[in-house]
Amino acid sequence: MKKYLNLIVLLFISSFAFSQGVDRLDAFCGDWKSTSGNYFAQVYKDKNNAYKINIVDDLTTRGKPIAELAGVKASEFELTISGRNWSGKISKKDMSLKSGNQSFALKPIMRTSPTMGAKAPKDAIVLFNGKNMDAWTKVAEKDWLEGGAPADNWKILPGGILEVVPNSGSIITKQKFGDLKMHLEFRLLGDVTNGGVYLMSRYELNIKDAYGTVGGTPIGFGNVSDPKDLYPSFNMAFPPMQWQTFDIDFRAPRFDATGTKKIENARITLVHNGVTIYDDVEIVSVKGSTAKLGEAGVGPVYLQDHGTAYQFRNIWVIDKTLKGTENFQTVEAKSGQDDDSETVSPTKKGGNKAGGKKGGGRKNAGTTVGADVALKNGSKKTSVNNNSADQKSGKKKGSSNKRYDASYEGELNPFYADKSVNTTYIFSDKPAPASEFVHPGILINSGQLEEIRNRVNNGIEPQKTAFMALKDSRYGALDYMPTAYDTVSCGPYSNPDIGCKDEQSDVIAAYSQALLWVITRNKTYAENAIRIMNEWSYTLNGGHNYANGPVQAAWCGSVWPRAAEIIRYTYDGWKESDIARFQNMLRTQYLPSIIHGNCENGNKELAMSEALINIGVFNDDKEVFDLGVKMWRGRTPAYIYLKSDGPTPIEPPGCGMAIWGNKGYTPEFVDGLLQETARDTHHAWMAFASMVNAAETAYIQGVDLYGEEGERIMAAMEFQGQYLKPNNRPWPEHLEFALNPTWEIAYNHFHNRKGNNLPKIGAVIPTNRPTGTNHHIIWETLTHGEMGN
């Protein structure tokens, strides 16, 4: 999103104050940018009129800020700022912040929409020219379509501004429109606001106080909050007292020759402050308060009074209404009918769906719009269970109340109930005493680290390009700042998500910074890795909870030791007391979630086995390491099928037969089929990565798990490879295949080290380079691409 900011950020503070209306402007509130350009601050007042400050690396983020701070007004020109490990102040036009040994200076900035002040084309109808309300009428009481009374209930202010007078009533256009293009500008005044513009008085584009909010309903979406996982992944809202823009392209529903039966749904594109947030979205039906209106060929534009003052200006439309549709109308819906929850299909154009990676897929990031609309359901696969009770009852998979309870631990595997692993805090300022393990020896040994450095420094591919991808990523930023939590709560479908994505980002960053330290010998990277690890080890004390807490602990518990192992054994700046504290964190905050195994899908137990092996090495705890090896040996042969297993797959110990099908479909059992292949490509290859990562670490430590199950692992790679470019074998019915940022480690071992011929996956891997990051799958091309021994 930063590339958009470069286009729309203006630094003219004097003109900002003039254009925004200094009588209402709070000099502290708004956007601030660090002099380094890497961080921003959002200063705003909450509903209790208290100052809040979000520290972010992207002004458009909807995720949790790097830090959430509070401000107290010390004088007319000074605001004192404080928060956990943070302090600072705003003095006139300067903000200074300090966190630990880092200091930041920030200056106020103003974002301006590139469509601000857009002039009405010659063929446009100007709905508000700043002088009169001739195009409008006041809505009749309890009506959405009829007016009659003059629209004199709102105020026209100097500068051509139209202000909503709270509780005076909404207004509609006298003219009715079908297809249209529309431009309008609006401004919030600092109060809690929930207004909007309705097209055809039916389809709402919500206008609300979304600036600075974490999560929540974004501007443009409307009042119906479901489905949350399809919100845009970014927030284009500007601060209060700054003008914003909507640019709308609307296509009315289409009707048959009788004009009473809808044959095509309405569609809408919304550009908010110059960025497309909903692109050609199909609107299935009218919902909520306007459902009683049914759908029609034309309707008025409706501006809402919802009890709070806010402002409009420069409103115009290009009328593209189809002739002859003026009387088209579906049969009205019954008042008080039940509302189905919204369901949504992806847009036909490319881009990430909402909730995807921060900074990606801006144009098509959202696929839903409108408070009172339902959107078309797609054909995406959603379930892994065959004929589950939840599916029969119409519920989402795994949506029982228990799964949404913080105490839910998943389906613990009784096979691992009898254990002697220590999960209690060890009170010592010294790390655990050294044992028989090789150090550094988690995924990468000292020889590999040196070889990576040599290859990068000598420009050898694929390491050269892979290194640049790491260095240029947000995880490789020299000023990366962690965000730690005392408890990480990860529920189904990211509900709740309290610290989950932040923890995953921070473990990837710690490992990334450790690798950058080894390659560049820039101590800043090593200190950054230490800061990230210390921040978490000094903060996390409540572990991981909710249904996805255990697998979250496994993913992150796999990666923390990789970073810690590199730093501890290649850099002398990490205090022994902090290393001991970090070992205690792994012991007390991660092990309790993973030592029991899991009888749900195999990706979870394989992730746990990797985490146990890695924690065992870093903590010099052979019992933990051995439990991880035991779990790996139990789950791996039950996850990849070979015909030599017999007509059905091997059962994982303690759990019974795993689920190999999806929605009643079970694929043919062939060599290399993974247990979750029918579910989706994503989970299957996350499981594979855990399996191989664990085997690689064990191999360094003298335990050849590769040798035990190499036939399965190679079969899985060749099975997958045949369906990917350039091989392109047609997919079996009901199965899907895609590139994933893995395979490098396994291919390096079996082909480059051991000389096995793997032509199918061997042809795929070059097309997949350089690999990036996904949970515990991190920079494989850099660390293992063509590395051999």
C-alpha positions in Angstrom: 0.0 0.0 0.0 3.0 2.3 0.5 3.2 2.8 -3.3 -0.2 4.5 -3.1 0.9 6.6 -0.3 3.8 8.0 -2.3 1.2 9.2 -4.8 -1.2 10.8 -2.4 0.8 12.1 0.6 1.1 15.9 0.7 3.2 17.8 3.2 1.6 21.2 3.0 0.5 21.7 6.6 -0.7 25.3 6.1 -3.0 24.4 3.2 -4.1 21.4 5.1 -5.3 23.5 8.0 -7.1 25.9 5.7 -8.9 23.3 3.6 -10.0 21.2 6.5 -11.6 23.9 8.6 -9.4 25.0 11.5 -12.3 25.7 13.8 -12.9 21.9 14.2 -9.4 20.6 13.6 -7.5 19.0 16.4 -3.8 19.8 15.8 -2.7 16.5 17.3 -5.0 14.2 15.3 -4.2 12.7 11.9 -1.4 11.0 10.1 2.2 11.3 11.0 5.2 9.8 9.2 8.7 9.0 10.5 11.6 10.8 9.0 13.0 7.4 8.0 9.8 6.8 6.1 9.3 3.3 7.6 6.7 4.0 10.3 3.6 6.0 10.7 1.4 7.1 13.5 -2.4 7.4 13.5 -3.6 9.9 16.2 -7.3 10.0 16.9 -9.9 10.3 19.6 -11.9 7.3 20.7 -15.6 7.4 21.6 -14.7 8.5 25.1 -12.8 11.5 23.6 -9.4 10.0 24.8 -6.4 10.3 22.5 -5.1 7.1 20.9 -2.0 6.6 18.9 -1.4 3.6 16.6 2.1 2.9 15.4 2.0 1.1 12.0 4.2 0.4 9.1 1.3 0.9 6.7 -1.4 3.6 7.1 -4.0 1.3 5.4 -3.6 -1.7 7.7 -6.6 -3.3 9.3 -4.4 -5.5 11.4 -3.1 -5.0 14.9 -0.7 -2.0 15.1 2.9 -2.4 16.0 2.0 -0.5 19.2 -1.2 1.0 20.6 -0.4 4.0 22.7 -2.4 6.6 24.7 -2.1 10.4 24.7 -2.8 13.0 27.4 -3.1 16.6 26.6 -0.4 18.5 28.6 -1.1 21.9 27.2 -2.7 23.5 24.1 0.4 22.6 22.1 1.7 19.4 23.7 0.4 15.8 24.0 2.2 13.3 26.2 2.4 9.8 24.8 2.8 6.6 26.7 2.4 2.8 26.4 4.1 -0.5 27.1 7.8 0.2 26.6 7.0 3.4 24.7 7.1 7.1 25.6 7.0 10.3 23.7 5.2 13.5 23.0 3.7 15.8 20.3 4.9 19.3 20.5 3.4 21.7 17.9 4.3 20.0 14.6 6.8 17.4 15.9 6.3 14.0 17.3 9.1 12.2 19.1 8.8 8.6 20.3 11.1 6.2 22.1 11.0 2.4 22.5 13.8 0.7 24.2 17.0 2.1 22.7 15.3 3.3 19.5 14.1 6.8 18.9 11.7 8.1 16.2 10.9 11.5 14.9 7.7 12.0 13.0 6.1 14.9 11.0 2.4 15.4 10.2 1.3 14.5 6.7 -1.9 14.7 4.8 -3.2 12.1 2.3 -5.4 13.4 -0.5 -7.5 11.3 -2.8 -6.4 11.6 -6.5 -10.1 12.1 -7.4 -10.6 14.9 -4.9 -12.3 17.9 -6.6 -13.2 15.9 -9.8 -15.2 18.2 -12.0 -18.5 16.9 -13.4 -18.2 16.0 -17.1 -20.5 17.8 -19.5 -23.0 14.9 -19.6 -23.2 14.6 -15.8 -26.1 15.6 -13.6 -24.9 17.7 -10.7 -26.8 16.6 -7.6 -25.2 19.1 -5.3 -23.5 22.2 -6.5 -22.8 23.8 -3.1 -25.6 26.4 -3.5 -29.0 24.7 -3.4 -30.9 21.5 -2.8 -33.0 21.6 -6.0 -32.2 18.0 -6.9 -33.3 16.6 -3.5 -36.4 16.0 -1.5 -36.9 15.0 2.1 -37.8 11.3 2.6 -41.3 10.7 3.8 -41.5 9.2 7.2 -40.8 5.4 7.3 -40.3 5.4 3.5 -37.2 4.9 1.3 -38.6 5.8 -2.1 -41.0 8.7 -1.7 -40.3 12.3 -0.8 -42.3 15.5 -1.5 -41.2 17.9 1.2 -38.3 20.3 0.4 -34.9 19.1 1.4 -34.4 22.1 3.7 -33.6 19.9 6.8 -29.8 19.8 6.1 -27.5 22.8 6.3 -25.6 24.4 3.4 -22.4 25.9 4.7 -19.8 28.3 3.2 -17.5 26.5 0.8 -20.2 24.5 -0.9 -20.6 22.0 2.0 -23.8 20.1 2.8 -24.0 19.0 6.5 -26.4 16.4 7.9 -28.5 17.8 10.7 -28.9 14.9 13.1 -32.4 13.4 13.4 -33.8 15.8 10.8 -34.5 13.0 8.3 -32.7 11.5 5.3 -32.9 12.9 1.8 -33.3 11.3 -1.7 -32.9 12.6 -5.2 -36.0 13.6 -7.1 -34.7 11.8 -10.2 -34.5 8.0 -10.2 -31.5 6.2 -11.7 -30.6 2.7 -12.8 -27.0 2.3 -14.2 -24.8 5.2 -13.2 -21.4 6.5 -12.5 -21.2 8.6 -9.4 -18.7 10.9 -7.6 -19.2 12.3 -4.1 -17.0 13.7 -1.4 -17.6 13.4 2.3 -16.1 14.3 5.6 -16.5 13.0 9.1 -16.3 15.5 12.0 -14.8 13.5 14.8 -17.9 12.0 16.3 -19.0 8.4 16.2 -20.6 8.2 12.7 -22.6 5.6 10.9 -24.2 7.1 7.8 -24.1 6.2 4.1 -25.2 6.6 0.6 -27.8 4.1 -0.9 -28.0 3.5 -4.6 -31.6 3.0 -5.8 -32.4 3.5 -2.0 -31.4 -0.2 -1.6 -27.7 -0.8 -1.9 -25.8 0.8 0.9 -22.2 2.1 0.8 -21.5 2.7 4.5 -19.8 5.9 5.7 -18.4 5.5 9.2 -15.6 6.4 11.6 -13.1 3.7 10.5 -9.9 5.6 10.9 -7.5 4.0 13.4 -9.8 1.0 14.0 -8.3 -2.5 14.3 -10.6 -4.9 12.4 -14.2 -3.9 12.5 -16.5 -3.0 9.6 -14.6 -0.9 6.9 -16.0 2.1 5.2 -18.1 1.1 2.1 -19.1 -2.3 3.4 -22.3 -1.5 5.3 -23.9 -2.6 8.5 -24.2 -6.3 8.0 -21.0 -7.7 9.4 -20.8 -11.2 7.9 -18.8 -12.6 6.4 -15.9 -11.0 8.3 -13.2 -13.1 6.5 -14.1 -11.3 3.2 -13.6 -7.8 4.3 -10.8 -5.9 2.4 -7.4 -6.5 4.0 -6.8 -2.7 4.1 -8.5 0.4 5.4 -8.5 3.5 3.1 -10.3 5.7 5.7 -8.7 9.2 6.2 -8.7 10.9 9.6 -11.7 13.0 10.7 -11.9 16.5 9.2 -10.3 15.3 6.0 -12.3 15.1 2.8 -12.7 11.6 1.3 -14.0 10.4 -2.0 -16.3 7.7 -3.3 -16.2 6.9 -7.1 -18.9 4.4 -7.9 -19.7 2.4 -11.0 -23.1 0.8 -10.6 -25.0 -1.6 -12.9 -28.7 -2.1 -12.0 -30.3 -5.6 -12.0 -31.6 -6.8 -15.3 -35.2 -8.1 -15.9 -37.0 -10.3 -18.3 -39.5 -8.9 -20.9 -42.3 -8.8 -18.3 -40.2 -6.5 -16.1 -41.1 -8.5 -13.0 -38.5 -11.3 -13.0 -34.9 -10.5 -12.3 -32.5 -12.4 -14.7 -29.2 -10.7 -13.8 -28.0 -9.4 -10.4 -26.9 -5.8 -9.8 -23.1 -5.2 -9.9 -21.0 -2.5 -8.3 -17.4 -1.2 -8.2 -16.3 1.2 -5.4 -13.2 3.3 -5.4 -12.5 4.8 -2.0 -9.9 7.6 -1.9 -8.5 6.5 -5.3 -8.2 2.8 -4.5 -10.6 0.1 -5.8 -11.7 -1.8 -2.8 -14.7 -3.7 -4.3 -14.4 -4.6 -8.0 -17.4 -5.5 -10.1 -19.1 -7.2 -7.2 -22.3 -9.2 -7.9 -25.2 -8.3 -5.6 -27.6 -11.2 -5.2 -30.5 -9.6 -3.4 -31.6 -6.7 -1.2 -31.2 -7.4 2.5 -32.0 -5.9 5.9 -34.1 -2.8 6.3 -34.6 -2.3 2.5 -35.5 -5.9 1.8 -39.2 -4.9 1.7 -38.5 -2.8 -1.4 -37.7 -5.7 -3.6 -35.5 -4.8 -6.6 -36.3 -2.5 -9.5 -35.0 -1.0 -12.7 -34.5 2.5 -11.2 -34.5 4.2 -7.8 -33.3 7.4 -6.1 -30.0 8.1 -4.5 -30.5 8.2 -0.8 -28.2 10.0 1.7 -28.7 8.9 5.3 -29.3 10.8 8.5 -28.3 8.4 11.2 -28.2 10.7 14.2 -24.7 12.3 13.6 -23.5 15.3 11.7 -21.2 14.7 8.8 -20.7 16.5 5.5 -20.9 16.1 1.7 -19.9 18.2 -1.3 -19.3 17.9 -5.1 -21.9 15.2 -5.8 -22.6 14.3 -9.4 -23.7 11.4 -11.5 -23.5 10.2 -15.1 -26.9 8.7 -15.8 -26.7 5.5 -17.8 -30.2 4.2 -17.1 -31.5 1.8 -19.7 -34.6 3.1 -21.4 -37.8 1.3 -20.6 -36.8 0.0 -17.2 -38.5 2.7 -15.2 -41.4 0.4 -14.2 -39.5 -2.8 -13.7 -40.0 -4.2 -10.2 -39.8 -7.6 -8.5 -42.5 -8.7 -6.1 -41.8 -7.1 -2.7 -40.3 -9.2 -0.1 -42.4 -9.9 3.0 -41.8 -7.6 5.9 -39.9 -9.3 8.7 -38.6 -12.2 6.7 -35.5 -14.0 8.0 -32.2 -12.7 6.6 -29.8 -15.4 5.4 -26.2 -14.6 6.2 -24.3 -13.1 3.3 -22.3 -15.4 1.1 -19.8 -14.2 -1.4 -18.0 -15.4 -4.5 -14.5 -14.2 -5.6 -14.5 -11.5 -8.3 -13.7 -12.7 -11.7 -10.7 -10.4 -12.0 -7.4 -11.3 -10.3 -6.0 -10.2 -6.9 -6.1 -11.4 -3.4 -9.4 -11.9 -1.6 -10.0 -9.8 1.4 -8.1 -10.8 4.5 -5.1 -11.8 2.3 -1.5 -10.6 2.7 -1.0 -7.1 3.8 0.0 -5.0 0.9 -1.3 -7.4 -1.8 -4.2 -7.5 -4.2 -5.3 -4.0 -3.6 -7.5 -3.6 -6.6 -9.5 -6.8 -6.0 -9.0 -7.2 -2.3 -12.6 -7.1 -1.4 -15.5 -9.1 -2.8 -18.5 -7.8 -0.9 -20.3 -4.5 -0.5 -23.4 -3.0 0.9 -25.1 -3.1 4.2 -28.3 -4.4 2.9 -27.3 -6.8 0.1 -26.4 -10.5 -0.2 -23.6 -11.5 -2.6 -23.3 -14.5 -4.7 -21.8 -17.7 -3.3 -18.9 -19.3 -5.1 -17.9 -22.9 -5.7 -14.8 -22.9 -3.5 -14.2 -26.2 -1.5 -14.7 -25.6 2.1 -14.7 -28.9 4.0 -12.4 -31.7 4.8 -14.9 -34.0 6.5 -16.9 -36.7 4.8 -20.6 -36.4 5.6 -20.0 -34.6 8.8 -22.8 -33.8 11.2 -22.0 -30.1 10.8 -22.4 -30.2 7.1 -25.7 -32.0 7.3 -27.0 -29.4 9.7 -25.8 -26.6 7.5 -23.1 -25.4 9.9 -19.6 -24.5 9.0 -17.1 -27.2 9.5 -16.0 -27.4 13.0 -18.4 -24.7 14.1 -19.5 -26.3 17.3 -19.5 -24.1 20.4 -16.7 -26.1 21.9 -14.3 -25.1 19.1 -14.9 -21.4 19.9 -14.1 -21.8 23.6 -10.7 -20.7 24.9 -10.3 -24.0 26.8 -10.6 -26.2 23.8 -7.4 -28.1 23.2 -8.3 -30.2 20.1 -8.4 -33.9 19.8 -5.5 -35.0 22.0 -3.8 -38.2 20.9 -3.9 -40.7 23.8 -0.8 -42.4 22.3 1.3 -39.6 23.7 -0.4 -39.3 27.1 2.4 -41.2 28.9 5.2 -38.7 28.7 8.1 -37.5 30.9 8.7 -34.1 29.3 9.4 -31.2 31.6 7.1 -28.2 30.9 7.8 -26.2 34.1 9.9 -23.1 34.5 13.5 -23.6 35.5 14.8 -20.8 37.7 18.3 -20.1 36.4 20.1 -17.3 34.7 22.1 -19.9 32.8 20.9 -21.8 29.7 20.4 -25.6 29.9 23.8 -27.4 30.0 25.1 -28.6 26.7 24.3 -32.1 25.6 25.1 -34.4 22.7 23.4 -32.2 20.1 25.2 -30.6 17.2 25.0 -26.8 17.3 24.1 -24.9 15.2 21.9 -27.8 14.1 18.3 -26.8 13.5 17.5 -27.1 9.8 20.9 -25.6 8.9 24.3 -26.5 10.3 27.4 -24.4 10.4 28.7 -25.7 7.1 25.5 -24.8 5.4 25.5 -21.3 6.9 29.0 -20.7 5.6 28.1 -22.1 2.1 25.0 -19.8 1.9 27.1 -16.8 2.8 29.7 -17.7 0.2 27.2 -18.3 -2.5 25.4 -15.0 -1.9 28.7 -13.0 -1.7 29.9 -14.6 -5.0 26.6 -14.0 -6.8 25.8 -17.7 -7.2 22.2 -18.6 -8.1 19.7 -19.5 -6.8 21.0 -18.0 -3.6 21.7 -14.6 -5.0 18.1 -13.9 -6.1 16.7 -15.6 -3.0 18.8 -13.4 -0.8 17.5 -10.3 -2.4 14.0 -11.5 -1.9 14.7 -11.9 1.8 16.5 -8.6 2.2 13.8 -6.7 0.4 11.0 -8.3 2.4 9.3 -6.6 5.4 10.9 -9.4 7.5 14.3 -8.2 6.5 13.8 -4.5 7.4 16.6 -3.0 9.4 14.0 -1.2 11.6 11.7 -4.1 12.1 9.6 -3.8 15.3 8.0 -6.8 17.0 4.5 -6.9 18.6 4.4 -9.4 21.5 1.3 -10.6 23.5 0.9 -12.1 26.9 -1.6 -14.7 25.5 -2.1 -15.7 21.9 -5.7 -16.6 21.0 -6.3 -18.3 17.7 -9.8 -19.5 17.0 -11.4 -21.2 14.0 -11.5 -19.0 10.9 -9.3 -16.6 12.8 -12.1 -15.9 15.2 -10.6 -14.7 17.5 -7.2 -13.6 16.1 -5.4 -12.1 19.1 -1.7 -12.1 18.3 -1.8 -15.0 15.9 -0.7 -13.2 12.7 1.7 -10.9 14.6 3.4 -13.9 16.3 3.8 -15.6 12.9 5.2 -12.4 11.4 7.6 -12.0 14.3 9.0 -15.6 14.2 9.6 -15.3 10.5 11.3 -11.9 11.1 13.5 -13.3 13.8 14.7 -16.2 11.6 15.0 -13.8 8.6 17.1 -11.3 10.6 19.3 -14.2 11.9 20.0 -15.4 8.3 20.8 -11.8 7.3 23.2 -11.5 10.1 25.1 -14.6 9.1 25.2 -13.5 5.4 26.0 -9.8 5.8 27.8 -9.7 9.2 25.7 -6.6 9.9 25.2 -6.7 13.7 22.0 -4.7 13.4 20.3 -7.8 12.1 21.6 -9.9 15.0 20.4 -7.3 17.5 17.0 -7.2 15.7 16.6 -10.9 16.1 17.5 -10.7 19.7 15.1 -7.9 20.3 12.2 -9.9 18.7 13.0 -13.0 20.7 13.5 -11.1 24.0 10.3 -9.1 23.5 8.3 -12.4 23.3 10.1 -14.2 26.1 9.6 -11.3 28.4 5.9 -10.9 27.5 4.3 -14.3 26.7 3.0 -15.9 29.8 -0.5 -17.2 28.9 0.4 -19.6 26.2 -1.8 -20.4 23.2 -5.6 -21.0 23.4 -8.7 -21.7 21.3 -9.0 -24.4 18.7 -6.1 -23.3 16.6 -3.8 -22.5 19.5 -2.0 -25.8 19.5 -1.1 -25.7 15.8 -0.2 -22.0 16.1 2.2 -23.1 18.9 3.6 -25.8 16.7 4.2 -23.5 13.7 5.8 -20.8 15.8 7.5 -23.3 18.0 9.2 -24.7 14.9 10.7 -21.4 13.8 11.7 -19.7 17.1 14.5 -22.3 17.7 15.8 -21.9 14.2 16.4 -18.2 14.8 17.7 -18.7 18.3 20.1 -21.5 17.3 21.7 -19.3 14.7 22.1 -16.3 17.0 23.3 -18.2 20.0 26.0 -20.0 18.1 27.2 -17.3 15.7 26.9 -14.1 17.7 28.2 -13.3 21.2 25.7 -10.4 22.0 22.8 -12.4 23.4 23.0 -12.5 27.2 22.9 -15.9 28.9 20.1 -14.8 31.1 18.0 -13.9 28.1 18.9 -17.2 26.4 17.7 -19.0 29.6 14.5 -17.0 29.6 13.9 -17.8 25.9 14.4 -21.6 26.7 11.9 -21.2 29.5 9.4 -19.6 27.1 9.7 -22.6 24.7 9.4 -25.0 27.6 6.4 -23.4 29.4 4.5 -21.5 26.6 4.9 -23.9 23.6 5.5 -27.5 24.9 2.2 -27.8 26.8 0.3 -27.2 23.6 2.1 -29.7 21.5 3.3 -32.7 23.6 -0.1 -34.4 23.4 -0.2 -34.7 19.6 -3.4 -34.2 17.8 -5.9 -36.6 16.2 -7.3 -34.1 13.8 -5.8 -33.7 10.3 -2.2 -34.8 10.1 -0.7 -31.4 9.3 -1.2 -30.5 12.9 0.6 -33.5 14.4 3.5 -33.2 11.9 3.9 -29.5 12.8 4.0 -30.5 16.4 6.7 -33.2 15.7 8.9 -30.6 14.0 8.5 -28.1 16.9 9.4 -30.8 19.4 12.5 -31.8 17.5 13.6 -28.2 17.1 12.9 -27.2 20.7 14.6 -30.3 21.9 17.8 -29.3 20.1 17.8 -25.7 21.2 16.9 -26.5 24.8 19.4 -29.4 24.8 16.5 -31.6 26.0 16.8 -35.1 24.6 13.4 -36.2 26.0 11.7 -33.5 24.0 13.7 -34.3 20.9 12.9 -38.0 21.2 9.1 -37.3 21.7 9.2 -35.3 18.4 10.9 -38.2 16.6 8.4 -40.6 18.0 5.5 -38.4 16.8 7.1 -38.1 13.4 7.5 -41.9 13.1 3.9 -42.3 14.1 2.3 -39.8 11.7 4.5 -39.8 8.6 3.6 -43.3 7.3 0.0 -42.5 8.0 0.1 -39.3 5.9 1.6 -40.4 2.6 0.1 -43.5 1.0 2.1 -46.3 -0.8 0.5 -49.2 -2.5 2.6 -51.4 -0.4 0.5 -50.3 2.6 -2.4 -52.4 1.3 -5.8 -51.3 0.0 -6.2 -48.6 2.7 -3.7 -46.2 4.3 -1.9 -46.9 7.6 -3.7 -45.5 10.7 -1.8 -43.0 12.9 -1.2 -44.5 16.3 -3.8 -43.6 18.9 -6.3 -42.0 16.5 -7.9 -44.5 14.2 -8.1 -43.9 10.4 -7.5 -40.3 9.3 -9.9 -38.5 7.0 -8.6 -38.9 3.4 -11.7 -37.5 1.6 -13.7 -34.4 1.2 -17.5 -33.9 1.0 -18.1 -37.6 0.5 -15.4 -37.9 -2.2 -12.4 -40.1 -1.5 -9.6 -40.1 -4.2 -8.1 -43.2 -5.6 -5.2 -44.4 -3.4 -2.1 -44.1 -5.5 1.6 -43.8 -4.6 2.4 -40.4 -3.1 -1.2 -39.3 -2.3 -1.2 -37.2 0.9 -3.8 -37.5 3.5 -5.1 -33.9 2.9 -4.8 -33.9 -0.9 -8.5 -34.0 -1.3 -8.9 -31.2 1.2 -6.7 -28.6 -0.5 -3.1 -28.2 -1.7 -2.3 -25.7 1.1 -2.7 -27.9 4.1 -1.2 -31.0 2.5 2.1 -29.2 1.7 2.3 -27.5 5.0 2.2 -31.0 6.5 4.9 -32.1 4.0 7.1 -29.2 4.9 6.9 -30.0 8.6 7.7 -33.6 7.8 10.8 -32.7 5.8 12.0 -29.9 8.1 11.9 -32.3 11.0 13.8 -34.9 9.0 16.4 -32.4 8.0 17.1 -31.4 11.6 17.1 -35.0 12.7 19.6 -35.8 9.9 21.9 -33.1 11.2 21.6 -34.7 14.6 22.5 -38.1 13.3 19.0 -39.6 13.1 18.1 -40.6 9.5 14.4 -40.2 9.3 14.8 -39.6 5.6 16.1 -43.1 5.2 13.2 -44.5 7.1 10.5 -43.0 4.9 12.3 -41.7 1.8 10.2 -43.8 -0.6 7.1 -42.1 0.7 8.5 -38.6 0.6 9.8 -39.0 -3.0 6.5 -40.5 -4.1 4.7 -37.5 -2.7 6.9 -35.1 -4.6 6.6 -36.9 -7.9 2.8 -37.3 -7.4 2.4 -33.5 -7.0 5.0 -32.6 -9.6 3.2 -34.4 -12.5 0.2 -32.0 -12.2 2.2 -28.7 -12.2 3.9 -26.7 -14.9 5.8 -27.7 -17.0 4.5 -31.3 -16.7 0.8 -30.3 -16.8 -0.9 -33.7 -16.5 -4.7 -33.2 -16.2 -5.9 -33.0 -12.7 -8.0 -35.9 -11.3 -11.6 -35.0 -10.7 -12.2 -33.1 -7.4 -8.5 -32.5 -6.8 -6.5 -29.3 -7.1 -2.8 -28.6 -7.3 -0.7 -25.4 -6.9 2.8 -24.2 -6.3 3.9 -23.9 -2.7 7.1 -22.4 -1.2 8.4 -25.8 -0.2 10.1 -28.9 -1.9 13.6 -27.4 -2.0 14.8 -29.1 1.2 13.5 -32.6 0.3 14.7 -32.3 -3.3 18.1 -31.2 -2.2 18.4 -34.2 0.1 17.1 -36.9 -2.2 18.4 -35.6 -5.5 21.4 -33.5 -4.8 22.8 -35.4 -1.8 21.6 -38.9 -2.6 21.4 -38.9 -6.3 17.8 -40.0 -6.8 16.1 -39.2 -10.0 13.0 -37.0 -9.5 12.2 -35.7 -12.9 8.7 -34.4 -12.4 9.3 -32.3 -9.3 12.8 -31.4 -10.6 11.2 -29.7 -13.6 8.8 -27.8 -11.3 11.2 -26.4 -8.7 13.0 -23.9 -11.0 9.6 -22.3 -11.8 9.0 -21.9 -8.1 12.1 -19.9 -7.2 12.9 -18.0 -5.2 10.5 -19.4 -2.5 9.1 -17.0 0.1 7.4 -17.6 3.4 4.2 -19.3 4.6 3.9 -20.1 8.3 6.8 -22.4 9.1 7.9 -22.6 5.4 10.6 -19.9 5.1 13.2 -19.0 2.4 13.9 -22.6 1.3 15.6 -21.6 -1.9 18.1 -19.5 0.0 18.9 -22.1 2.6 18.7 -25.3 0.6 18.4 -24.7 -3.2 21.1 -26.8 -5.0 23.1 -27.0 -1.8 23.9 -30.7 -2.0 26.0 -31.7 1.1 
